[in-house]
Amino acid sequence: MDAIVFEDRPALRRPVLVAAFSGWNDAGESASGAISFLRDRWGAKRFAWIDPEEFYDFQVNRPTVRLVDGITRRIDWPGAEFFHASLPERDVVLFQGLEPSVRWRTFSEAIVGLGQDLGVDRLVTLGGFLADLPHTRPIRVTGSAPTAAEAEQLGMSASRYEGPTGIVGVLHEASNRAGLPSVSLWAAVPHYLPSGPNPKGTLALVERLAMLVDVGVRTEDLIQAVEGWTERIDGIVAENSELTEYVQRLEAAADEVGEMITDIPSGDELARELERFLRSQRGPEPSE
């Protein structure tokens, strides 16, 4: 764990490690939003961070400068941090960071090594993917576990996905190889929405995570944010007749399928999302 810098080593009780990454794994900023919300709600304190020097391309993820006391300039480097929350039911370690640019295996092994060193009993990752679903229906949270038996016990599906993966997939492989059980939760975010945070996806992940690890979390503020967001999106859709018709078709399809879909996103879904994400990184084509 040479890549990890400790500020403190908290004493933990039945800890679980929850991780989320910004980037391709984070449609609608649902996953990173969930970690940020839980950090604030639980008063989590940073105790360690990953040295970004060996894992990030600073021309892609540039550091930022800010003024301290209006005089001194400080550089904030992109990277990844660990936070500790002490709850009545158990302790939770929250990990939040950018998807690294290079050395994914070393990066993942460092996170898994920290989890083992702290004695966590499970790794849970959060993610968001773009899907052909309407914003007017509940967000679908799908999940996967390493074995069929564990998936059945947790009410999830064993992963059958094959195709492009992000740091979340590499982290799970490293975790399972090291003998640390891992579970993945994904929120299906409507693909036609404007870019930016999707609090509805964040709320769905927070609620599913709380049930999975058996902890309590108050979500009144997040529910209020979802209500305001939904009202704004409804207004945007209502102003466009073609978009209104498209959402109605998605609603009809979603109602027909109902709750039968429990698997993680298909290869086609994630491949389409990867293409969208790469296009957003390149910017609009000249013809656009």
TAMO-V857694 format. One line per field, one symbol per residue. ss: DSSP state (a for helix, b for strand, c for the rest). psi: psi as a letter, one per 20 degrees, with the letter a starting at -180 (. if undefined). burial: I if it has 9 or more other C-alpha atoms within 8 Angstrom, else O. Layout:
# TAMO-V857694
ss->???
psi->???
burial->???
This chain:
# TAMO-V857694
ss->cccbbbcccccccccbbbbbbbcccbaaaaaaaaaaaaaaaaccbbbbbbcaaacccccccccbbbbbcccbbbbbcccbbbbbbbccccbbbbbbbbcccccaaaaaaaaaaaaaaaccccbbbbbbbbbcccccccccbbbbbccaaaaaaaccbbccccccccaaaaaaaaaaaccccbbbbbbbbbccccccccaaaaaaaaaaaaaaaccccccaaaaaaaaaaaaaaaaaaaccaaaaaaaaaaaaaaaaacccccccccaaaaaaaaaaaaaaaacccccc
psi->khippphqnqpqolqqppqqqqbhjlpjkgghhgggghgghikqppirqpoihiiqoihgnqrqqqppkjgppppoqqbqqpqpporhhrqppppprqpqhrlhgggghggggggghikqiqppqqrpqprmqqiirqpporrqrhqhghghhikaqqpjppaqrahgggggghghhijoqqqppppoppiiqqqrqnhhhgggggghghggjlrqppjghhgghgggggggggggghiohghghghhghggghhghcjhoirrqrhgghghggggghhhhhrqqhi.
burial->OOOIIOOOOOOOOIIIIIIIIIOIIIIIIIIIIIIOOIIOIIOIOIIIIIIIOOIIIOOOOIIOOOIOOOOOOOOOOIIIIIIIIIIOOIIIIIIIIIIIOOIIIOIIIIIIIIIIOOOIIIIIIIIIIIIOIIIOOOIOIIIIIIOIOIIIOOOIIIIOOOOOOIIIOIIIOIIIOOOIIIIIIIIIIIOOOOOOOIIIIIIIIIOIIIOOOOIOOOOOOIIOIIOOIIOOIOOOIIOOOOIIOOIIOIIOOIOOOOOOOIIIIOIOIIIOIIOOIOIOOOOOOOOO
